Amino acid sequence: MAIAKIIQIVPRVPPATDGVGDYALNLARKLRQDREIDTHFIVGDRTWTGANTLEGFSISKLTSSTAKSLSFALSQKQAEAILLHYVGYGYAKRGCPTWLVNGLQNWRDFSPKSQLVTMFHEVYAAGEPPWTSAFWLFWLQKKLAARLVQLSDRVLTNKKLYSQILNGLSRGKHLDIPALPVFSNIGEARQLSRLSERQPWLVVFGGRNNRKKAYLESHSKISLVCQILGIEQIIDIGTPTGLSLSDLNGIPIIEKGKLPKDEINRIFLKSRGGFLDYNPEYLAKSGIFAAYCAYGLVPFNAKGSHLEIDGIKSGRHYLVANCSLELQGGMNELQAIADRAYGWYQTHNLASQAQVFASQMSLCHSL
């Protein structure tokens, strides 16, 4: 029997495809398993469709995107803490969920002793071109983020840069804001085999648009990775891209489509490397990069950075697939990179993050 109950507010949960929802569900599982903390989900997207329970977790869907609807839903459930997963665009089309912040303010006025912990998956949009709505609404997004920081008892995020921004918005209220790179939403390897013992497979995994971009814009880079790893088969996992994928420079591409976690785990454990095309400054936010690291693959990214960002450094935790890529140490050097990537991941794996969240919600019970 659970010794604590919390509410997690999310935009969506499965069966919807949503990275934040997957993150929250994985966290809920681990909190229940390791900490005996039960979760009730409040889904903020009123268009979401699904059952009122998921893996034993109860779910309430807001009937309208209003402060009144949220504060009423919160008042109906007894909980030691509320964990808000904040990403502006998950709760409002233009990234300005004023109703969400107002609803939490109303709830706070009537429940001053309750705990509100906010995980900022995003803070606000900045530097957007002037023809986008984000450019003109930046001030409102920032104002809402600042209000939310002030409302929250504790704040977490997934990137050091965000931690610094939130620290400034808090005006001294939050001096230590943990920055936790995302964990793998498809599980974590319990035991690894060395690359030399694995199949000569390269995985291209992730969302449809990310993979489509990789094939269209990084065709030659994927080919280079295949040469370096001695790849005999490219395994494509995810919603079909719509491209005619059969082979890449003679190397067959096996389109697996969407797969259950167990099958993805099996393929990852047998593969040597994983490819992605992602902004290197935001790899700590990439669930794809996290999954490659968690299963001991060599991560290859289409781009690199000369800086160490969030503990990740090009050439140390991943390789940049470009024409200047040279490996003097062969398979041993590749193994060292895979090991370092795996080691970096262990510092913020799911178990350690569940511990941090429990602590932030003042729910660290000795079991």
Secondary structure by P-SEA (a helix, b strand, c coil): cccbbbbbbbccccccccaaaaaaaaaaaaaaacccbbbbbbbcccccccccccccbbbbbbccccaaaaaaaaaaccccbbbbbcccccccccccaaaaaaaaaaaaaacccbbbbbbcccccccccccccccccaaaaaaaaaaaaaaaccccccccaaaaaaaaaaacccccbbbbbccccccccccccccccccccbbbbcccaaaaaaaaaccaaaaaaaaaaacccbbbbbcccccccccccccbbbbbbccccaaaaaaaaaaccccccccccccccccaaaaaaaaaccbbbbccccccccccccccccccccccccccccaaaaaaaaaaaaaaaaaaccaaaaaaaaaaaacccccc
